[in-house]
Each structure stands twice: as structure tokens, then as C-alpha cells.
């Protein structure tokens, strides 16, 4: 508001200076013209329509009244319109920003919306002022529409990214700092822009993903909730006792680093695989502790199975040969 008032005072000061300059030049000219006309009349030269009329006060006033005054009123009206347009545009822009901030919308989206509203109001005011001066505003509207269509066709992909970026900022499926899988890429969200998102992978690579690919695909937000579950699959030898294996695996649960007791951890008999009996150790944790718990489960599981003498088999295949076939091969 302070900047607007400063600009307004500057405009008014310059306008006052211009009017003072105009008065300083015009009034002596009119006085001189009037004096010359009086002298001409006294000398019989006739200050009427025939002689010396080019400096007649009546002619000058008539010219000012017919030509200068209407334009002066229009210019004054245009200046007032511009002043009011800036005030209204600034007020609406601030209101949009306050509403966005009160609803905790993304800062980038709020800034874009407030600036867009401001420029729309100023553009509408400009068209109205041009119409006030007699310009055909319908032609401007047609030009703007044609330009908008051409730009839309030329930047179809870019506008798609822009629209997707707006949707991401409005619905906020993830935020900066979340670990997500989106657009076929996985990483920590570093930036959410109007046209693209920036991810940082676990090996510290920077990945830029177009917003259209992000919003048009499945989004997995690994940090959407405060608590997650870590699942670790464990395959043991078919010769191991099932009940004994369960006891060994359940004994490691209290030793898992950063694991939560509520919800309770669990050892789950998952199935019979091609080479092993498959178990799954499930431990809940805070989302930020995921990788700590992940490694802790693997470490404690290996120590416990080794201590109990329970093997973790390699993938293997049993081949059974028919005795008759073996004998036939031996005879050859």
C-alpha cells in the first residue's frame, strides 16, 4: 500500500507541475493576445473576423473549448481509471493471497494466483480505457483470443504440465521432503514447481519429472503417514521344525532397533516356496525410522537363525532319474 501511495503522489505531483507549466505559458499568451487585440481595435484595424483574427482571444478560447477541453476530460478520466484500477487490482491480489495463506495452500500456487488476478484486472481496465477513447475493443478481444488459441496449440505439452502442476499444488498428494514414487521415479521431493517436480534419489541423483507424468500416473507416498510397517521375507530349510523356527523369529522382535510395540510386531508363516519354507517378519515403526528398522530386522534374523542352527537354503532343484533310463544310458 505504501508503494502504491508513493507512486500516486508522484503522479499527482508531476500532473500538478505540468498544469502549472501550462498555465504559466498559456495565461501570458492569452493576456498578450488580448492586449494586441485592444490596440488593433483602437487603431481601427478591426479585431473582428477579418483582420488579426488569428490571435483573437475568442478564437483561442473557442479552440480550447472545442478541441482541448474534451481530450483533457478524457485524459483526466483515464488517469483516474488507471489509479483506481491499480488500487482495485492490488486489493484483490492481497485478498487472494490472504485467503490462500489462511487455507494453508502452497506458497507457489498462492503467489501465482494473486499475480494472475492482478494482471487480469489490469488488462480488463486497459481494454475499458481504450474503449473510452473510442478504440474498437472487440478487435483486441479477437486478437487476444486468437493468440491464446495459437499459444495453446503450440504449447500443448507445456500447458498440460502446467495444469498438472496446479492440480498437484491444490490437492497436495505429497509435499517437499516426502519420499515418493511418481512418474516412474523414486526419491525424496526437493521441489514442486508449476511445470515439473525435482526428486533426489537415494544415491544422490537429481531427477526432474514433468508434472504431467507425475499426476497422470500412480503416486506412492511412502511418507504419507507417520507410521509404517517393515516386512522382511525369510526362507528357511525344509528340514527345520516350524514351531522352533517361529520361536526363534519371535525372540528377535524385542531386539529390533526403533521398532514399535503398538501395533504389535508379528511373525507370519507366508508359504511353501520352491526351495524353502517362507516366513515374514513384520515390525511397525515411525516412517523416519524405516531403513533403521529394515536393517535391524535382517541383522537380528541372521544372528538368531545361525545361533539356532537353522539354515537359509540357496535356490535349488532336485532332479530324479529313472533307473531304467540310467541303465540304458550305461549300456550305451
CORFENVEN-V88732 format. One record per helix or strand of 3 or more residues. SS is the DSSP state (a for helix, b for strand). FROM is the first residue (numbers start at 1). LEN is the number of residues. If there is no record, write none. Layout:
ss=SS from=FROM len=LEN
ss=SS from=FROM len=LEN
This chain:
ss=a from=2 len=41
ss=a from=53 len=3
ss=a from=57 len=46
ss=a from=107 len=26
ss=a from=137 len=18
ss=a from=156 len=16
ss=b from=179 len=4
ss=b from=185 len=8
ss=b from=196 len=5
ss=b from=206 len=5
ss=a from=211 len=5
ss=b from=227 len=10
ss=a from=242 len=10
ss=a from=253 len=3
ss=b from=266 len=7
ss=b from=277 len=10
ss=a from=287 len=22
ss=a from=323 len=9
